[in-house]
Amino acid sequence: MPTTTPEHDERIAKMTFSSVYPHYVTKVEKKGRSKEELHQVINWLTGFDDNRLQRLIDEKVTFAAFFKQATLNPNARLITGVICGYRVEEIENPLTRQVRYLDKLVDELAKGKKMEKILRAG
């Protein structure tokens, strides 16, 4: 598995959450899941409620700012596997790992995994 490069990590840090969010919504809705379920997953990972999430989208915050303001779920470390060609648990850059956690959760939601499995409830 490739490791991320500093350039890759910087590109992710500067990307805005609002530019990626519509793709998350489209991805899960195309697979029959709802925006509410997506928000539940984002809330679990970051602690952001719907209002806070909307504010962050409106402010066009970068992923760096997004995750700086997040309260990461302690069970986020249980998110493992490959996403975008990277093994999540082996990504050294903390921010890149957090973004890939989110990508992985969205992917699992779109693939029809049960919510309690996605939210690492046991």
C-alpha positions in Angstrom: 0.0 0.0 0.0 1.3 3.4 -0.8 1.9 5.9 2.0 0.7 9.5 1.6 3.1 12.2 0.4 3.4 15.6 2.0 1.9 17.1 -1.1 -1.1 14.7 -0.9 -1.5 15.6 2.8 -1.4 19.3 2.1 -3.9 19.1 -0.8 -6.3 17.3 1.6 -5.8 19.9 4.3 -6.6 22.7 2.0 -9.7 21.0 0.4 -12.9 22.5 1.7 -15.4 20.2 3.4 -18.2 22.0 1.4 -16.7 20.9 -1.9 -16.7 17.2 -0.9 -20.0 17.1 1.1 -22.4 17.1 -2.0 -20.4 14.1 -3.3 -21.0 12.3 0.0 -24.7 13.0 -0.2 -24.9 11.9 -3.8 -22.9 8.7 -3.1 -25.1 7.6 -0.2 -28.5 8.6 -1.8 -27.6 6.7 -5.0 -27.3 3.6 -2.8 -30.6 4.2 -1.1 -29.3 5.7 2.1 -30.4 9.1 3.5 -28.8 12.5 4.2 -30.0 12.0 7.8 -28.0 8.7 8.0 -25.0 10.6 6.5 -25.3 13.3 9.2 -25.6 10.6 11.9 -22.3 9.1 10.7 -20.6 12.6 10.5 -22.0 13.4 14.0 -20.6 10.2 15.4 -17.1 10.8 14.0 -16.9 14.6 14.7 -19.5 15.5 17.3 -21.0 18.1 14.9 -24.8 18.4 15.0 -26.8 19.4 11.9 -26.6 23.2 12.7 -22.9 23.1 13.3 -22.3 21.1 10.2 -24.4 23.6 8.1 -22.4 26.5 9.5 -19.1 24.8 8.6 -20.4 24.1 5.0 -21.6 27.8 4.7 -18.2 29.0 6.0 -16.4 26.8 3.4 -13.9 25.6 6.0 -11.0 23.5 4.9 -10.6 19.9 6.2 -7.8 21.2 8.4 -10.2 23.6 10.1 -13.1 21.1 10.0 -11.2 18.5 12.0 -9.5 21.0 14.2 -13.0 21.9 15.5 -14.1 18.3 15.7 -14.2 16.2 18.8 -13.1 12.9 17.3 -15.0 9.9 18.5 -12.6 7.7 20.7 -13.7 4.7 18.7 -12.6 6.3 15.4 -9.3 4.3 15.8 -11.4 1.1 15.1 -12.0 2.3 11.5 -9.7 0.2 9.4 -9.4 -1.0 5.9 -8.6 0.4 2.5 -10.0 3.6 1.1 -8.8 5.5 -2.0 -5.8 3.0 -2.2 -4.6 3.7 1.4 -4.9 1.5 4.4 -6.5 3.9 6.9 -4.8 2.6 10.0 -1.4 3.1 8.4 -1.8 6.7 7.3 0.8 8.6 9.4 -0.6 12.2 8.9 -3.3 12.6 11.5 -5.5 15.0 9.4 -5.3 12.8 6.3 -6.2 9.8 8.5 -9.2 11.6 9.9 -10.4 12.6 6.4 -10.0 9.0 5.3 -12.0 7.9 8.4 -14.8 10.0 7.1 -14.4 8.7 3.6 -14.5 5.1 4.9 -17.6 5.7 6.9 -19.4 7.2 3.9 -18.3 4.3 1.8 -19.6 1.8 4.4 -22.9 3.6 4.5 -23.2 3.6 0.7 -22.3 -0.1 0.7 -25.3 -0.8 2.9 -23.6 -1.7 6.2 -25.8 -1.7 9.3 -25.5 1.6 11.2 -24.4 -0.1 14.4 -21.4 -1.6 12.5 -20.5 1.7 10.9 -20.7 3.4 14.2 -18.4 0.8 15.7 -21.0 0.0 18.4 -19.9 -3.6 18.9 
